[in-house]
Amino acid sequence: QAIQAINGHTNMSAEEFTNMIFQKIDVNNDGELTLEEFISGVERDKDLMELITKSFDLSNVLKVIQSG
């Protein structure tokens, strides 16, 4: 939830966010993500790749901390 808030994705609950991720990249629909499914799914989905990249970019965290 903190990563979502930092990146401006607060309109979605953590559960909704997780469900969206699974719908996009759980290719065999078994309710589990293997590392291979996750990597290939993120690589195929531009928006998800951008979100994941932002999540690991700490510059947003620093901006939030600096602004109080």
PyMOL CGO cylinders between C-alpha atoms (Angstrom):
from pymol import cmd
from pymol.cgo import CYLINDER

trace = [
    CYLINDER, 0.00, 0.00, 0.00, 2.89, 2.35, 0.74, 0.3, 1, 1, 1, 1, 1, 1,
    CYLINDER, 2.89, 2.35, 0.74, 4.40, 1.77, -2.71, 0.3, 1, 1, 1, 1, 1, 1,
    CYLINDER, 4.40, 1.77, -2.71, 1.01, 2.46, -4.30, 0.3, 1, 1, 1, 1, 1, 1,
    CYLINDER, 1.01, 2.46, -4.30, 0.59, 5.66, -2.28, 0.3, 1, 1, 1, 1, 1, 1,
    CYLINDER, 0.59, 5.66, -2.28, 4.06, 6.91, -3.15, 0.3, 1, 1, 1, 1, 1, 1,
    CYLINDER, 4.06, 6.91, -3.15, 3.41, 6.27, -6.84, 0.3, 1, 1, 1, 1, 1, 1,
    CYLINDER, 3.41, 6.27, -6.84, -0.05, 7.82, -6.81, 0.3, 1, 1, 1, 1, 1, 1,
    CYLINDER, -0.05, 7.82, -6.81, -2.07, 4.62, -7.12, 0.3, 1, 1, 1, 1, 1, 1,
    CYLINDER, -2.07, 4.62, -7.12, -4.20, 5.17, -4.01, 0.3, 1, 1, 1, 1, 1, 1,
    CYLINDER, -4.20, 5.17, -4.01, -7.52, 4.64, -5.83, 0.3, 1, 1, 1, 1, 1, 1,
    CYLINDER, -7.52, 4.64, -5.83, -7.13, 0.87, -5.48, 0.3, 1, 1, 1, 1, 1, 1,
    CYLINDER, -7.13, 0.87, -5.48, -7.00, -1.35, -2.41, 0.3, 1, 1, 1, 1, 1, 1,
    CYLINDER, -7.00, -1.35, -2.41, -4.04, -3.68, -1.96, 0.3, 1, 1, 1, 1, 1, 1,
    CYLINDER, -4.04, -3.68, -1.96, -6.37, -6.61, -2.72, 0.3, 1, 1, 1, 1, 1, 1,
    CYLINDER, -6.37, -6.61, -2.72, -7.67, -4.98, -5.92, 0.3, 1, 1, 1, 1, 1, 1,
    CYLINDER, -7.67, -4.98, -5.92, -4.11, -4.20, -6.98, 0.3, 1, 1, 1, 1, 1, 1,
    CYLINDER, -4.11, -4.20, -6.98, -3.02, -7.80, -6.36, 0.3, 1, 1, 1, 1, 1, 1,
    CYLINDER, -3.02, -7.80, -6.36, -6.01, -9.16, -8.29, 0.3, 1, 1, 1, 1, 1, 1,
    CYLINDER, -6.01, -9.16, -8.29, -5.21, -6.86, -11.21, 0.3, 1, 1, 1, 1, 1, 1,
    CYLINDER, -5.21, -6.86, -11.21, -1.61, -8.11, -11.27, 0.3, 1, 1, 1, 1, 1, 1,
    CYLINDER, -1.61, -8.11, -11.27, -2.74, -11.75, -11.26, 0.3, 1, 1, 1, 1, 1, 1,
    CYLINDER, -2.74, -11.75, -11.26, -5.28, -11.12, -14.04, 0.3, 1, 1, 1, 1, 1, 1,
    CYLINDER, -5.28, -11.12, -14.04, -2.56, -9.60, -16.18, 0.3, 1, 1, 1, 1, 1, 1,
    CYLINDER, -2.56, -9.60, -16.18, 0.28, -12.06, -15.67, 0.3, 1, 1, 1, 1, 1, 1,
    CYLINDER, 0.28, -12.06, -15.67, -0.96, -15.39, -14.20, 0.3, 1, 1, 1, 1, 1, 1,
    CYLINDER, -0.96, -15.39, -14.20, -0.98, -16.97, -17.65, 0.3, 1, 1, 1, 1, 1, 1,
    CYLINDER, -0.98, -16.97, -17.65, -1.94, -20.48, -16.55, 0.3, 1, 1, 1, 1, 1, 1,
    CYLINDER, -1.94, -20.48, -16.55, -4.62, -19.18, -14.12, 0.3, 1, 1, 1, 1, 1, 1,
    CYLINDER, -4.62, -19.18, -14.12, -3.50, -21.37, -11.24, 0.3, 1, 1, 1, 1, 1, 1,
    CYLINDER, -3.50, -21.37, -11.24, -3.65, -18.53, -8.70, 0.3, 1, 1, 1, 1, 1, 1,
    CYLINDER, -3.65, -18.53, -8.70, 0.10, -18.55, -8.24, 0.3, 1, 1, 1, 1, 1, 1,
    CYLINDER, 0.10, -18.55, -8.24, 2.89, -16.62, -9.90, 0.3, 1, 1, 1, 1, 1, 1,
    CYLINDER, 2.89, -16.62, -9.90, 6.14, -18.31, -10.68, 0.3, 1, 1, 1, 1, 1, 1,
    CYLINDER, 6.14, -18.31, -10.68, 9.19, -16.10, -11.06, 0.3, 1, 1, 1, 1, 1, 1,
    CYLINDER, 9.19, -16.10, -11.06, 9.11, -16.84, -14.79, 0.3, 1, 1, 1, 1, 1, 1,
    CYLINDER, 9.11, -16.84, -14.79, 5.44, -15.78, -15.09, 0.3, 1, 1, 1, 1, 1, 1,
    CYLINDER, 5.44, -15.78, -15.09, 6.12, -12.61, -13.14, 0.3, 1, 1, 1, 1, 1, 1,
    CYLINDER, 6.12, -12.61, -13.14, 9.16, -11.61, -15.21, 0.3, 1, 1, 1, 1, 1, 1,
    CYLINDER, 9.16, -11.61, -15.21, 7.58, -12.37, -18.59, 0.3, 1, 1, 1, 1, 1, 1,
    CYLINDER, 7.58, -12.37, -18.59, 4.31, -10.73, -17.54, 0.3, 1, 1, 1, 1, 1, 1,
    CYLINDER, 4.31, -10.73, -17.54, 6.00, -7.54, -16.44, 0.3, 1, 1, 1, 1, 1, 1,
    CYLINDER, 6.00, -7.54, -16.44, 8.10, -7.45, -19.60, 0.3, 1, 1, 1, 1, 1, 1,
    CYLINDER, 8.10, -7.45, -19.60, 4.94, -7.77, -21.77, 0.3, 1, 1, 1, 1, 1, 1,
    CYLINDER, 4.94, -7.77, -21.77, 2.91, -5.12, -19.94, 0.3, 1, 1, 1, 1, 1, 1,
    CYLINDER, 2.91, -5.12, -19.94, 4.19, -1.57, -20.46, 0.3, 1, 1, 1, 1, 1, 1,
    CYLINDER, 4.19, -1.57, -20.46, 2.10, -0.06, -17.65, 0.3, 1, 1, 1, 1, 1, 1,
    CYLINDER, 2.10, -0.06, -17.65, 3.08, -2.74, -15.17, 0.3, 1, 1, 1, 1, 1, 1,
    CYLINDER, 3.08, -2.74, -15.17, 6.75, -2.37, -16.13, 0.3, 1, 1, 1, 1, 1, 1,
    CYLINDER, 6.75, -2.37, -16.13, 6.50, 1.37, -15.51, 0.3, 1, 1, 1, 1, 1, 1,
    CYLINDER, 6.50, 1.37, -15.51, 4.83, 0.81, -12.13, 0.3, 1, 1, 1, 1, 1, 1,
    CYLINDER, 4.83, 0.81, -12.13, 7.43, -1.73, -11.04, 0.3, 1, 1, 1, 1, 1, 1,
    CYLINDER, 7.43, -1.73, -11.04, 10.25, 0.54, -12.21, 0.3, 1, 1, 1, 1, 1, 1,
    CYLINDER, 10.25, 0.54, -12.21, 8.80, 3.46, -10.25, 0.3, 1, 1, 1, 1, 1, 1,
    CYLINDER, 8.80, 3.46, -10.25, 8.43, 1.24, -7.20, 0.3, 1, 1, 1, 1, 1, 1,
    CYLINDER, 8.43, 1.24, -7.20, 12.16, 0.66, -7.16, 0.3, 1, 1, 1, 1, 1, 1,
    CYLINDER, 12.16, 0.66, -7.16, 12.99, 4.29, -7.90, 0.3, 1, 1, 1, 1, 1, 1,
    CYLINDER, 12.99, 4.29, -7.90, 13.67, 5.83, -4.49, 0.3, 1, 1, 1, 1, 1, 1,
    CYLINDER, 13.67, 5.83, -4.49, 13.61, 9.40, -5.79, 0.3, 1, 1, 1, 1, 1, 1,
    CYLINDER, 13.61, 9.40, -5.79, 9.83, 9.44, -5.22, 0.3, 1, 1, 1, 1, 1, 1,
    CYLINDER, 9.83, 9.44, -5.22, 10.35, 8.31, -1.63, 0.3, 1, 1, 1, 1, 1, 1,
    CYLINDER, 10.35, 8.31, -1.63, 12.87, 11.09, -1.07, 0.3, 1, 1, 1, 1, 1, 1,
    CYLINDER, 12.87, 11.09, -1.07, 10.44, 13.69, -2.46, 0.3, 1, 1, 1, 1, 1, 1,
    CYLINDER, 10.44, 13.69, -2.46, 7.71, 12.51, -0.09, 0.3, 1, 1, 1, 1, 1, 1,
    CYLINDER, 7.71, 12.51, -0.09, 10.07, 12.61, 2.88, 0.3, 1, 1, 1, 1, 1, 1,
    CYLINDER, 10.07, 12.61, 2.88, 11.37, 16.06, 1.97, 0.3, 1, 1, 1, 1, 1, 1,
    CYLINDER, 11.37, 16.06, 1.97, 7.87, 17.50, 1.58, 0.3, 1, 1, 1, 1, 1, 1,
    CYLINDER, 7.87, 17.50, 1.58, 6.95, 16.38, 5.08, 0.3, 1, 1, 1, 1, 1, 1,
]
cmd.load_cgo(trace, "trace")
